[in-house]
Amino acid sequence: MKKIFILTGEPSGDKLASKVISKLQKNNPNIEYSCVGGTYLNSLGIKSIFDLKEITYIGFTSVLLNIFKIKNRINTTVEEIIKFNPDILFSVDSPDFTLRVAQKVKKLNNKIKTVHYVAPQVWVWREGRVKKFKKFLDHILLLFNFEKKYFDKENIPNTFVGHPLLEQEIKNKIDISNIVSNDKKIISLFCGSRLSEVNLLLPILIDFIYMMNAKFDNFTFVFHATDENKNLIKEKINNTNIKNIEVISEENIKRQILDKSIFAVSKSGTVSLEICNAKVPSIIIYKMNFLNFLIVKMLVKIKFANIINIINDKEIIPELIQKECNAKEIYNSVVYFFKNPELMKKQINICEETLTKIRSKTSSSDEASLVLNKFLIS
């Protein structure tokens, strides 16, 4: 029986990996799996060797504070992978963790094929990293076709697979009338999957809701949460006197809520693509501690945080970053869009044009699973 070890470093990677593996399980059921993953891979019957929360850190300072814990987890993970002896090490995103593990594994057992999904953003910073990758990566799966040139240049085998968050999944409709009433308009809120993101952005978004409720009475605010942070968000909301907030974590319900939303406020990240794909206008927010922000400003070579803006090289979706990421600025931006509906329509149209450039011809998870299958039968 062939074996695959799936290596993720945070909930978003866990979600991306699960989409690929679910396709692989259907086409090739005779594969044994092990992983570092979360609830998404667990739902496919694949157990993680430890809790994903133990390695989910954000920002340079938090990494430094947890450096010995991270090193310990890297070494433990390498040991478990070598013991499992997979045909393929399938690493997904979170390069500071997953690629360090992959590099060590390749040194110890060169026969294990290493396939990495979601190329490190070398177009943002540290382009020189690409040279190192070819020493231990057998193949890299790209979400965006403009990334190919960076890896072709170093002769690293790669495949543009498109972004899995742009796939239209057809699932059974669920009655969501018990979550949101039909007489209320939905604003979807995304405060991140990492604990540190939730702790920073949730209080700001709660203050934003207070401001909206002082002016309007026809909205329901729905937080899209991961299973890991759902209870934390609920607990913080229960400490307020706000009644028109819901927290959801079930994927099918989240998709239907987003489809019915008239607007979204989202932390910067891949979830923005899901919002654009649902044809929902939005703004992007993000905040980190001042030291991390200074480091990022010195290192990055792009002007924008959001991929739609990066591809277009202009601000299509407003970005409220750092000091602009506050309740008043969010409120002003949302209300401005509501007063100018033509701007919402324009944003949706440009986003749709942009998404056509980063969709694969079939589906991302199909393309990625085909690459994995080729390595299994080669």
C-alpha positions as CSV (number, residue, x, y, z in Angstrom):
1,M,0.0,0.0,0.0
2,K,1.3,3.5,-0.9
3,K,1.7,6.1,1.8
4,I,1.4,9.9,1.9
5,F,2.2,12.1,4.8
6,I,0.4,15.4,4.7
7,L,2.1,18.3,6.4
8,T,0.3,21.5,7.2
9,G,1.0,24.4,9.6
10,E,-2.3,26.2,10.1
11,P,-6.1,25.8,9.6
12,S,-6.1,27.4,6.1
13,G,-3.4,24.9,4.9
14,D,-5.4,22.1,6.6
15,K,-8.4,23.2,4.5
16,L,-6.5,23.4,1.2
17,A,-4.9,20.0,1.8
18,S,-8.3,18.3,2.6
19,K,-9.7,19.4,-0.8
20,V,-6.9,17.7,-2.6
21,I,-6.8,14.5,-0.5
22,S,-10.6,14.1,-0.7
23,K,-10.2,13.9,-4.5
24,L,-7.3,11.5,-4.2
25,Q,-9.3,9.2,-1.8
26,K,-12.1,8.9,-4.4
27,N,-9.7,8.1,-7.3
28,N,-7.2,5.9,-5.3
29,P,-8.7,4.5,-2.1
30,N,-5.6,2.2,-1.5
31,I,-3.4,4.9,0.2
32,E,-2.4,5.0,3.8
33,Y,-2.2,8.5,5.3
34,S,-0.7,10.3,8.3
35,C,-0.5,14.0,8.9
36,V,0.1,17.2,10.8
37,G,-3.4,18.7,10.3
38,G,-6.6,19.9,11.9
39,T,-10.3,19.4,11.7
40,Y,-10.5,19.3,7.9
41,L,-8.1,16.4,7.4
42,N,-9.5,14.7,10.5
43,S,-12.9,14.8,8.9
44,L,-11.4,12.6,6.1
45,G,-10.4,10.0,8.7
46,I,-6.7,11.1,8.8
47,K,-5.4,11.6,12.4
48,S,-2.8,14.2,13.2
49,I,0.3,13.3,15.1
50,F,-0.2,16.4,17.3
51,D,-2.6,19.3,17.7
52,L,-2.2,21.9,14.9
53,K,-2.5,24.7,17.5
54,E,1.0,23.7,18.8
55,I,2.7,25.2,15.7
56,T,0.3,27.9,14.6
57,Y,2.2,31.1,15.3
58,I,2.0,34.5,13.6
59,G,4.5,37.3,13.3
60,F,8.2,37.4,13.8
61,T,8.2,38.2,17.5
62,S,5.8,35.3,18.4
63,V,8.0,33.0,16.4
64,L,11.1,34.2,18.3
65,L,9.3,33.7,21.6
66,N,8.4,30.2,20.7
67,I,11.6,29.3,18.7
68,F,12.6,26.3,21.0
69,K,9.1,24.9,20.9
70,I,8.9,25.2,17.1
71,K,12.4,23.5,16.7
72,N,11.2,20.7,19.0
73,R,8.0,20.3,16.9
74,I,10.1,20.3,13.6
75,N,12.4,17.6,14.9
76,T,9.5,15.5,16.3
77,T,7.6,15.8,13.0
78,V,10.7,14.7,11.0
79,E,11.1,11.7,13.2
80,E,7.5,10.7,12.8
81,I,7.7,11.1,9.0
82,I,10.8,9.0,8.7
83,K,9.2,6.3,10.9
84,F,6.0,6.4,8.7
85,N,8.3,6.1,5.6
86,P,5.8,7.6,3.1
87,D,6.2,7.5,-0.7
88,I,5.2,11.2,-0.8
89,L,5.6,14.0,1.7
90,F,2.8,16.4,0.7
91,S,3.5,19.8,2.4
92,V,1.0,22.6,2.2
93,D,1.7,26.3,2.7
94,S,3.3,27.6,6.1
95,P,6.8,27.4,4.5
96,D,8.7,28.4,7.7
97,F,7.5,25.2,9.2
98,T,6.7,22.8,6.4
99,L,9.7,23.4,4.2
100,R,12.1,23.2,7.1
101,V,10.6,19.8,7.8
102,A,10.8,18.8,4.1
103,Q,14.4,19.8,3.9
104,K,15.4,17.7,6.9
105,V,13.3,14.7,5.7
106,K,15.0,14.8,2.2
107,K,18.4,14.7,3.8
108,L,17.5,11.7,5.9
109,N,15.7,9.8,3.2
110,N,16.2,10.9,-0.4
111,K,13.7,8.3,-1.7
112,I,10.7,10.2,-0.2
113,K,9.3,12.4,-2.9
114,T,8.5,16.0,-1.7
115,V,5.6,17.8,-3.3
116,H,4.8,21.3,-1.9
117,Y,1.4,23.0,-2.4
118,V,1.2,26.8,-2.3
119,A,4.5,28.3,-3.4
120,P,6.2,30.6,-0.9
121,Q,5.5,34.1,-1.9
122,V,8.9,34.8,-3.4
123,W,7.3,37.6,-5.4
124,V,6.7,39.4,-2.1
125,W,10.1,39.0,-0.4
126,R,13.2,36.8,-0.3
127,E,13.2,35.7,-3.9
128,G,16.6,34.1,-3.3
129,R,14.9,31.3,-1.4
130,V,14.0,29.6,-4.7
131,K,17.6,28.4,-5.2
132,K,17.4,26.5,-2.0
133,F,14.1,24.8,-2.8
134,K,15.5,22.8,-5.7
135,K,17.8,21.0,-3.3
136,F,14.9,19.3,-1.5
137,L,11.7,19.8,-3.5
138,D,10.7,17.4,-6.3
139,H,7.7,19.4,-7.4
140,I,5.8,22.5,-6.5
141,L,2.1,23.3,-7.1
142,L,1.3,26.9,-7.9
143,L,-1.9,28.7,-7.1
144,F,-1.1,31.6,-9.5
145,N,0.2,31.3,-13.0
146,F,2.4,34.4,-12.7
147,E,4.5,32.5,-10.2
148,K,5.8,30.0,-12.8
149,K,8.6,32.3,-14.0
150,Y,10.3,32.2,-10.6
151,F,10.5,28.4,-10.5
152,D,11.1,27.9,-14.2
153,K,14.2,30.1,-13.8
154,E,15.7,27.6,-11.4
155,N,14.4,24.5,-13.3
156,I,12.2,23.4,-10.4
157,P,9.4,21.2,-11.7
158,N,6.1,23.0,-11.1
159,T,2.5,22.9,-12.1
160,F,0.0,25.7,-12.1
161,V,-3.1,24.2,-10.5
162,G,-5.2,27.3,-9.8
163,H,-6.7,28.2,-6.4
164,P,-9.0,25.6,-4.7
165,L,-10.9,28.3,-3.0
166,L,-12.3,29.3,-6.4
167,E,-14.0,25.9,-6.9
168,Q,-17.7,25.9,-6.9
169,E,-18.8,23.0,-4.7
170,I,-22.3,21.8,-5.1
171,K,-23.6,20.6,-1.7
172,N,-27.1,20.1,-0.3
173,K,-28.8,23.3,0.6
174,I,-29.3,23.8,4.3
175,D,-32.2,25.8,5.8
176,I,-30.4,28.8,7.4
177,S,-33.6,30.7,8.4
178,N,-32.9,29.7,12.0
179,I,-29.5,31.4,11.8
180,V,-30.5,34.6,10.0
181,S,-34.0,36.0,9.4
182,N,-35.0,36.9,5.9
183,D,-35.8,40.5,7.0
184,K,-32.2,41.2,7.9
185,K,-29.3,41.9,5.5
186,I,-26.1,39.9,6.2
187,I,-22.7,41.3,6.7
188,S,-20.1,38.6,6.8
189,L,-17.0,39.1,9.1
190,F,-13.7,37.2,9.0
191,C,-11.2,37.8,11.8
192,G,-8.8,35.1,10.9
193,S,-8.0,31.5,11.7
194,R,-5.0,32.1,14.0
195,L,-5.6,32.8,17.7
196,S,-3.4,35.9,17.5
197,E,-5.4,37.3,14.6
198,V,-8.7,36.7,16.4
199,N,-7.4,38.4,19.6
200,L,-6.3,41.5,17.6
201,L,-9.2,41.9,15.1
202,L,-12.3,40.6,17.0
203,P,-12.5,43.6,19.5
204,I,-12.2,46.0,16.6
205,L,-15.0,44.3,14.7
206,I,-17.2,44.2,17.8
207,D,-16.7,48.0,18.1
208,F,-17.6,48.4,14.4
209,I,-20.8,46.5,15.0
210,Y,-21.7,48.8,17.9
211,M,-21.3,51.8,15.6
212,M,-23.4,50.1,12.8
213,N,-26.1,49.3,15.3
214,A,-26.3,52.9,16.5
215,K,-27.1,53.9,12.9
216,F,-28.9,50.9,11.3
217,D,-31.3,48.2,12.6
218,N,-31.6,46.0,9.5
219,F,-28.3,44.0,9.6
220,T,-27.2,40.6,11.0
221,F,-23.4,40.2,11.5
222,V,-22.1,36.7,10.9
223,F,-18.6,35.7,12.0
224,H,-17.1,33.0,9.9
225,A,-15.0,31.0,12.3
226,T,-12.9,27.8,12.3
227,D,-13.8,25.0,14.6
228,E,-10.7,25.8,16.6
229,N,-11.7,29.4,17.4
230,K,-15.5,29.3,17.3
231,N,-15.9,29.0,21.1
232,L,-13.5,31.8,21.8
233,I,-15.4,34.2,19.5
234,K,-18.7,33.1,21.0
235,E,-17.4,33.7,24.5
236,K,-16.2,37.2,23.7
237,I,-19.5,38.1,22.0
238,N,-21.5,36.7,24.9
239,N,-19.7,39.4,27.1
240,T,-21.3,42.1,25.0
241,N,-25.0,43.2,24.8
242,I,-25.2,42.8,21.0
243,K,-28.0,40.5,19.9
244,N,-27.6,40.6,16.1
245,I,-24.4,38.5,15.8
246,E,-24.0,34.9,14.8
247,V,-20.9,32.7,14.8
248,I,-20.7,29.8,12.3
249,S,-18.0,27.2,11.5
250,E,-19.7,24.5,9.4
251,E,-18.4,24.9,5.8
252,N,-21.6,24.4,3.9
253,I,-23.4,26.9,6.1
254,K,-20.6,29.4,5.7
255,R,-20.8,29.1,2.0
256,Q,-24.5,29.8,2.0
257,I,-24.2,32.7,4.4
258,L,-21.5,34.3,2.3
259,D,-23.6,33.8,-0.9
260,K,-26.5,35.7,0.8
261,S,-24.3,38.5,2.2
262,I,-24.5,42.0,0.9
263,F,-21.0,42.9,2.2
264,A,-17.9,41.4,3.9
265,V,-15.2,42.7,6.1
266,S,-12.2,40.3,6.1
267,K,-8.7,40.0,7.4
268,S,-6.1,39.9,4.6
269,G,-5.6,36.4,3.3
270,T,-6.8,33.7,1.0
271,V,-10.4,34.0,2.3
272,S,-10.6,37.2,0.2
273,L,-10.7,35.0,-2.9
274,E,-13.7,33.1,-1.6
275,I,-15.5,36.4,-1.0
276,C,-14.7,37.6,-4.5
277,N,-15.8,34.3,-5.9
278,A,-19.2,34.7,-4.2
279,K,-19.5,38.1,-5.9
280,V,-19.7,39.9,-2.5
281,P,-18.1,43.4,-2.2
282,S,-15.7,43.8,0.6
283,I,-12.9,45.6,2.4
284,I,-9.7,44.2,3.8
285,I,-8.4,44.7,7.3
286,Y,-5.2,43.7,9.0
287,K,-3.1,44.6,12.1
288,M,0.1,43.3,13.7
289,N,2.2,44.6,16.5
290,F,4.4,47.6,15.7
291,L,7.8,45.7,15.6
292,N,6.4,43.0,13.2
293,F,5.0,45.8,11.0
294,L,8.4,47.6,10.8
295,I,10.2,44.3,9.9
296,V,7.6,43.6,7.2
297,K,7.8,47.1,5.8
298,M,11.6,46.7,5.4
299,L,11.4,43.3,3.7
300,V,8.4,43.2,1.4
301,K,8.6,44.6,-2.2
302,I,4.9,45.0,-3.0
303,K,2.5,47.8,-2.3
304,F,-0.6,45.8,-1.4
305,A,-1.6,43.0,1.0
306,N,-4.5,41.6,-1.0
307,I,-3.9,39.3,-4.0
308,I,-6.6,41.0,-6.2
309,N,-4.9,44.3,-5.6
310,I,-1.4,42.8,-6.2
311,I,-2.5,41.3,-9.6
312,N,-4.0,44.6,-10.7
313,D,-1.3,46.7,-9.2
314,K,-3.9,49.1,-7.8
315,E,-6.4,49.1,-4.9
316,I,-9.5,47.4,-6.2
317,I,-10.5,46.3,-2.7
318,P,-9.8,48.9,0.0
319,E,-7.1,47.9,2.6
320,L,-7.3,49.2,6.1
321,I,-3.9,48.2,7.5
322,Q,-2.3,49.0,10.9
323,K,-3.5,52.4,12.3
324,E,-6.3,52.5,9.7
325,C,-7.5,49.2,11.0
326,N,-9.9,50.6,13.6
327,A,-13.7,50.5,14.1
328,K,-14.3,54.1,12.8
329,E,-12.4,53.6,9.6
330,I,-14.1,50.3,8.9
331,Y,-17.5,51.9,9.6
332,N,-16.8,54.8,7.3
333,S,-15.7,52.6,4.5
334,V,-18.7,50.3,4.7
335,V,-21.2,53.1,4.9
336,Y,-19.5,54.8,2.0
337,F,-20.0,51.7,-0.1
338,F,-23.6,51.5,0.9
339,K,-24.1,55.1,-0.2
340,N,-22.4,54.4,-3.5
341,P,-23.8,51.0,-4.8
342,E,-22.2,51.6,-8.2
343,L,-18.8,51.2,-6.5
344,M,-19.8,47.8,-5.1
345,K,-20.8,46.7,-8.6
346,K,-17.6,47.9,-10.1
347,Q,-15.5,46.1,-7.5
348,I,-17.4,42.8,-8.2
349,N,-16.9,43.1,-11.9
350,I,-13.1,43.8,-11.7
351,C,-12.7,41.0,-9.2
352,E,-14.5,38.5,-11.5
353,E,-12.3,39.5,-14.4
354,T,-9.2,39.0,-12.2
355,L,-10.4,35.6,-10.9
356,T,-10.6,34.2,-14.5
357,K,-6.8,34.7,-14.7
358,I,-6.2,32.5,-11.7
359,R,-8.7,29.7,-12.2
360,S,-7.4,26.4,-13.5
361,K,-9.1,24.8,-16.5
362,T,-10.5,22.0,-14.5
363,S,-10.2,22.4,-10.7
364,S,-7.2,23.0,-8.5
365,S,-7.8,20.0,-6.3
366,D,-8.2,17.7,-9.4
367,E,-5.0,19.1,-10.9
368,A,-3.1,18.7,-7.6
369,S,-4.3,15.2,-7.0
370,L,-3.3,14.1,-10.5
371,V,0.3,15.3,-9.8
372,L,0.3,13.3,-6.5
373,N,-1.0,10.2,-8.3
374,K,1.7,10.4,-11.0
375,F,4.3,10.3,-8.2
376,L,2.6,7.3,-6.7
377,I,2.6,5.3,-9.9
378,S,6.0,6.4,-11.2
